[in-house]
Amino acid sequence: MKQLSDFEKQILIYRIDNLKTLGNKEFMAAFAGLVNDYDLIKKDDFEKLQNHDWCRKQFKHEYTVIKTLSKNIADALVEEKKDNTGRQRYYDNVFYIAGKNVLLSSEWYDGKGKKPDNRSDFVDWLRSLVDEKYNISEKSTANTTKPETHCSDKHIPYLTALRTKPFMLLAGISGTGKSRIVRELAKACWKEGDEEYGKNHPKNFCMVQVKPNWHDSSELIGYVSRINGEKYVVGPFLRFLAKAIKDENTPYFLCLDEMNLAPVEQYFAEYLSVIESRKLNADGSITTDPIIPYEDTEAYGTLIDQLFADDADRRAYKSETDGKRLTIPQNLFVVGTVNMDETTFSFSRKVLDRAMTLEMNEVNLHGGLEKGKDNEIGYIGNSIIGEAAEGCDIYEDNQALCDQVLAYLEKVNTVLEGTPFKIAYRTRNEFLLYAVNRQLLDKDSQLWQTLDEMTSMKILSRIEGDSERTKSVLEGLKGLVEELICNAIPEPEEGKEKPKSISAAKIEEMLGKLVKSGYTSYWA
């Protein structure tokens, strides 16, 4: 039997629970995919299925069709879509499973086209089979659905970006609340009754003001002093990192305020290097290479002594054989606030490729005036602690969604071909992770939202230059976004405003800059 990680279990439960929200055609495709991916229906289970009241009523061919699925779902492949009366017998959409194209029967239902009243019972039954097979306990599925995360839709991109990559840039004009939102995220990890609930500066929040004279990591991470022997002078980053290591189930937020007042590549070089070494381990944890490598020196010993009070931890971190290492824990989130003007440094592509970038330029002068709110986000708990580091960690269980994202990225790269803006594996992985994470955090998430938000964060943020370098690229992306994103936005309910594409708006802004000055950039 295949062993599933906690993340894979969450994906599986999400897929099952999502069955309740689907229409008839989508339900059958999703059900067939689950049977194929996880081999859920065995002989004994099939006998239970035959005795299930809802199935007897709803599936005309339950004994043959489901049994066929339990053997080999690819056997459902048919050549004729209509019977001799001309009546449609199979759905038009082809579902690719087990290496073949499969047409799903329209006669699995009673033909009335109504959503079965008792489907939830069937889904609960299916989930019980999964729980029995994969031992999916309440603990391992606690963060699968949204009950323990109560926040507004406008904050979903922040949560999804951080779950995808624990390094984020918040860019925008001064005074829009960039540093405040980081504090609010930290406060939103606590619910009423927790010791830290309601505190304006909870233990999982740290703000560090970046200074213009930072040209190495000594002020932020630390350095070795050789006055009266060797001693490590510990910076605020390592002290906060150690706090996160000791409290692994709580998200910790380090806010680097005015991050680009100094060159990031210089004062944050160690972090930029090791953040790309994130790897999912067999036990479900995510680790990196050491940010401070083990050294059998007096200075390294003083560093460990300052960071850890527990004697067992000290011995472990000072041990070369099977010792612990100072890596970046998966519950540590670094968020930099950015004001782009003539007093700041621009970001290199090295930094932009490693960070998730969100703009905060919109201002609502009527917002934030209510009294009595403990925080503006709500409650997020530890739902943003990621459980996957690369695309390969989630591709197998989300192939249909991931393939749609990959198809979009291939078209993006066609537009970017021959330019320095072409995307590679790092960006691909982040697109895939973002798509899956967004659905985990918001069950109503749609593909166009993922593509729209990520195009702005990871594609447009890297584009800058004169007309010769950027005009054709932006015009090509404009057409692509209009075709695959704008046209996919559904019509709103009566009385509601249709959502707008943020990437389409950003492209228009960047093209406008190009016309005015002959040069453009994502950054204001």
N, C-alpha and C positions, 0 to 999 in steps of 0.2 A: 504494500500500500504506500502511495506517495505521501511523504511527510510535508505538511504545509507549515510555512512560517506564519507568524501572527499577521503579517501584512497580507499574505495570500489568503488567510482565513477571512480577513476583513473584506477583501475583494469578492470572495465567494459569497459571503453573506449579503454583501451589497447587491450582487447580481440576482440572488434569490429574492430578496426583499423588493427589488425593482420590478419583479414580475407583476406585482400587484398594480403597478401604474401603467402598464402597457396595454395597447389595443390588441385585438385578436391576432393579427398577423405578426406583430412584433413579439407577442407573448410566445407564440409557437417557435419562432426563430430563436428567441432567448432560451426557451426550455430545451430545444434541441441542442443548442450550443452547450448548455450545462451538462446534459447527459453525455455528450461527446467528450468534453474537456475533462470531466471528473469521473466518468463511468459510474454514475450514481445508481442506475437501475440494474439490480441483480435479480436472480430468479425469485428469491424470497420477497424482495421488494416489489417485484412485478405482481406477485400474488396479492400483496397488500393493495397495490394500485387497482387491480381488478375489482377489489371489494370496496373501493372508495366511492361513496355515493355520487360525489360531484363528477368523477370521471365517467361513471356509468351513464350519467345523464348527458354529459357534454361531448364526449368523444364517440362518434359513431363507430369508428374502427379501432377502438382502444386495444382490443386483444391482438390485432395484427400490427398496427402502426407502432404502438409503443413497444411491443415485443421486438419488432424489427429494429427500433432504435436501440434497444438494450443489447442487441447482437452487434449490429454494425450500422450506424446511422447513414452511411453512404449508400446502403441498399435502397434508400427511399428515392433514389434518382429515377426520374421518369422521362419519357420522350414526349408523350402527348399531354397537353394541358387541358383539353376539353373532351367531354364524352361525345357520343354520337348524336346527342340532342343539341350540342353546341354550348352546353352549360359549362362555365368555368369550374374546373375541378382542382386547380393548383394556382397558387399565387404567382404573380409575374416576377417578383423579386427572387433572384437566385441566391441561395445561402451556401457559402463555401465552407465545407466541413469534411474532415477526414480525407483531404486531398481530392475531393470531387465537388461538382456543383450539384446542389440539391434543391428541388422544388418542393415546397411544403404544401400539404393537402389543405384545401379549403373546407373539407368535409370532417375535419376534426371537431368542428362545432356544429350546433344544431341548424346552422344556416340562417339564423335570424340576425346575425351580426351584432348581437348585444353582448355587453360585458357580463360574464357570468356573475350572479349574485354571490356565489359561494367560492369564488376563486381563492379568497384569502385562506379558506380552510385547506385547499389543495396546496397552496404555497407553504403553509405551516407544516403540513405533512411532509413536503419535500425537504423543508429545513430540518425536520426531525431526523430524516435519513442522513443528512449531511452531518448533523451533530453526533449521530451514532458512529458514523464512519470516520470522521476526522477529529472527534473529541473537541468540538468548538465550545469551550466553556464561556460563561458570562464574562470572565476576566479578559479573555482574548478577543472578545467582540465588543468590548465596552465603548470603543471609539468608532465603531463601524458606521453607525447612523448618527443622526444629528441631535437626539434628545439632550445630550450633555453639552451641546454647543448652541448657545442662543445669541445670535448676533444678526445685524441687518445685512441685507444683500450687498450694500456698498462696501462692506468690510471683507467680503469673501475673497476678492483678489489679493488682499494683504495676507490673509491666512494661507491661501493656496500657494502664494509665492514663497512664503517662509517654510511651508511644509515641503516644497519642492527643493529649495536651496536656502540654507540658513544664513544667507548674506544678501542684504537688500539695500538699495539706495532709494531714498525719498527725495525727489527733486522738485523744485518749484520756487516761486517768489518768496521773499521773506514774509513771515507772519502768517503763514497758512496752516500752522499747527503740525509741522513735520516732526519735531522732537516730542510734541505732546502725544502724538498718536503712538509713539513707541512706549511711552509711559502708560498710556491707556491699555495697550496690549498686555503689558506686564500686570496691570491691575485686574484685567479681565480673566486672568488665570485663577482667580480666587473667588469662591462663592460664599454666600452668607454663612457664618459659622466658623469659617477658617480664620486663623489668627491674623493673617495678613490682609483680610478683606477690608476694603475701605481705606487702606493706608495710601497716602499720596506718593510715598516712596517705599514700595514693598521690597522685600529682600531680593527679589528676582529682577530688580531693575538697577542699572548703573549708567550714569551719564558721564562721559569724558569729553571735555572741550578740547578740540584739536587746536594746537598753537601754530602760528605761521613759521616758527623757527624749528619745527620738527623735520629733521632730514635723516634720521635713523630711528630705530625702534626702541632706543633707550628710555624715552619718556613713557611710552605706552606699555611695552613688554618688560623691559628691565635691562640691566647690564651687570657685568662683573666689576666690582671694586677691589683694587689690590692695595688699599691703604690698611695697614696693620693686618696683613694676611689677605686671603681671597674670600670675598663675601659677595653673594648675589643680592643686588638691590632690586627688589621685585616691583614691577610696574602694575598699574591697576588692572590691566587685561588679564595677567596671570592670576591675580588674587580672585577676580570674578570667575575665571575659568575653573579654579579649584572649588569655588562654592557650587558651581553647576555640576561638577563631577560628584560631589557629595549628595546631591539632591536630583538624581537622574530622571525622576518622573515629573519634574516641574520645569516649564520653559523659563530660561533666563535670557534677559534682553540687555545687551550692551549697546548704548546709543553713542555713536561718535558724532558729536555735534559740529556742524560746519566742517565736514570731513575733508573737503578739498581746499581748505586754507593752506595746507601743506601737501607736497607730492605723496600720494597714497602709496605708490610703488616703493618709496623709500622707508617711510615709518611703519608700514604694515606688510613688509616683504615676506616675513615668515608665514603670516596667515594666508596671504595670497598663494603661496606655494603649496601649503599642506591642505587647503580646502579642496583642492582638486584631487586629493588622494582618498576621498571618502569611499568607503567600501562596505557593502552589506555582508555581515558575517553569518555563519551558520546558525547562531543563536538568536538572530534577528536584530542584533545591535549594529550600529554604524560607527566605524572608527576611521581615524586618519593616521597618517604618519605623525611622529612626534613633532610638536611645535618647538620643544626644547629637547634635543636628543640626550640620551643618557650619557653622562660623563662621570668617570670615576675620579672626581676632583673635589677639593674642599668647597669650592664655590657651588657646585651642583648640590652637594649635601646641605649647604645652608639654604638653598632655594627650597628643597623639599621640606626642611625643618620649618620654614616660615609658612608653607602652604598647607601642611597637614599636621594636625595635633595628635591624631591617633598613631600610636607606636607601630601597629601592624601595617598601616598605610605607609608610614615612613620607611619601614624595612622593605616593603614591596617595591616602592618607587626607587629605592637605592640599590636594588638587586639587578645585576646584569643578566643572570639566568632566570628566565620565567618571571622577570620583574614587570611591574606596571610601567606605562609610559605616559608622559604628559601629552595626550592627544586632544583634539577638539571634540568634546562630547556632543552627541546629537541633539541635546536640549539647550545648547548655547546658540543664540541668534545674535548676529551683529547687524545693526542697522545704522547706516550713515545718512545724515541729513546734508543736503546739497543746495547751495545757492549759486547759480551760475552768473557771475558778473566779472568785471575787469579786475577784481581784487583776488580772484580765486584761480586755482589750477584746473585745467581741463583733464578729463580722464583718458587714459590710454585704453586701447582695445583690450589689453591684458586685464584691466580692472573690470571693464564693462562685460567682458565675456564671462567673468566669474560671479557676477552679481545679477540679482533681479532688480529691475528699475521701474519704479512707479512715479508718476507725476502727481503733484498736489498743487495745482494752480487755480482750481475753482474756489471761489469765495462765496459763502452764503452769509450775508450780514445779519440775517435773522437767526442763524444757528448758534447753538451753544449758550443760549440765554436762560435755559431752564435751570431752576435750583433743585437741589435734593437728589441729583443723579450721582451714584457712586462712581460710575464710569460710563463713557458714551458708547462703548462697544457691546457690553453685555457680559456673557460668560463664555469662555472658549476652553477652559480647562487645559488639558495637555494635548488637545486635538491637533495642534500644529507640529508636534514632534514627528518628523518624517520617519518612515520605515522602509524606504527604498532610496538607493543612492544613484543608480544608473538605469537606463532604459531596459536593460536586460532583466532587471529585477521584477519588472511588472509586465513585460511584453506578452509572455506566454498566456497569462490569464486575462489579458485585455487586448487580444490581437485585433479584433474588429475595430475598436476605437483607435488603437495605435496606428493601424494601417491607413485610416482616414487622415490622421495627422501627418503621417509620412508622405502621403500623396500630395498634401498641401505643401509640405516643405520641399518636395521635388520641384514643384512649380515655382516656388520662391527662388530656389537655387538656379532655375533656368533664367529667371530675370536677373539674378546677381552674377551670372556666369561672366568670368573675365574681369571681375572687380575684386577689390580687397574685402568686400563686405560679404562674400559667400560664406554660408554657415557650414559647420562641420559637426563632429560627433557630440561635442559638449552641448551645443545648442539643441541638437536633436534630442538628446537625453532629457534636457530640461522641458522641452515641449511635451514629450511623452509623459513625464512625471506630473507635469502641471495638469494635463488633461485628465489623468486618473485621479489625482488628488482633488481636483475641483469637483468631480462627481462624488467623491467620498464626503466632502464637506457640504455639498449642496446637491441633493438628489434630483433637483430640477435643472441642474446645469445642462447647457446645450453646447454643442461643438463650436458653434460660431463664436460664443463667448470666450472659449479657450483660445481659439485662433486669433481673435481680435486682441485680447489682452496680451498674449505672448508676442504677437507681431509688433506691438508697441514696445514691450519690454526688451525683447531680444533681437529684433531685426532693425527697427527704425533707430534705436538708441546708438547703433554703431555707424550710422551713415552721416558723413559730414564731408564738405568739400565744395569746390566751385561747380559751375554749371556743367563743364565738360565731364566732371567726375560723377555727378549725382543726378542730373536732370533725367536722363533716360532710365536710370534705376528707379527713381521716385515715380515717374510716369508709368513704368511697367508694374510697380507694386500697387499703384492706384487702381489700375485696371483689374488686377488680381483680387484686391480687397473688395472692390465693388462686386465682382462676379461671385466670389466664394464666401464672403462675409456679409456684406450689406444685403445681398439678395436672399441670404438665409435667415435674416432677422424676421421673425414671425410678426404678422399684423397684431396689434394690441387689442385688448378688449375695449368695448365701446366706452369712451370717456377717458381712456388712458393714453399717454403719449408713447409713441413708438420709440424703443431704445435706439440710440445712435452709436455708430462705430467710432471708438476712440482712435483706432489706427487710421481710419479714413480722415478724421478731423486732423490728426497729426500730420499726415502726408500733405494735406491742403496747406497747413501752416508752414511746413518746410518748403513747399513749392513757392509759397508767397514770399518767404525770405529770399529765395533764390532770385526771384524777379526783381526785388527791391535792391539787393546788395550784390548779387552775383555769387553769394556764398550762403550755404545753409548748414544747419546742425539741428539735431534733436533738442539740444539744450537751449533754454531761453537766453 
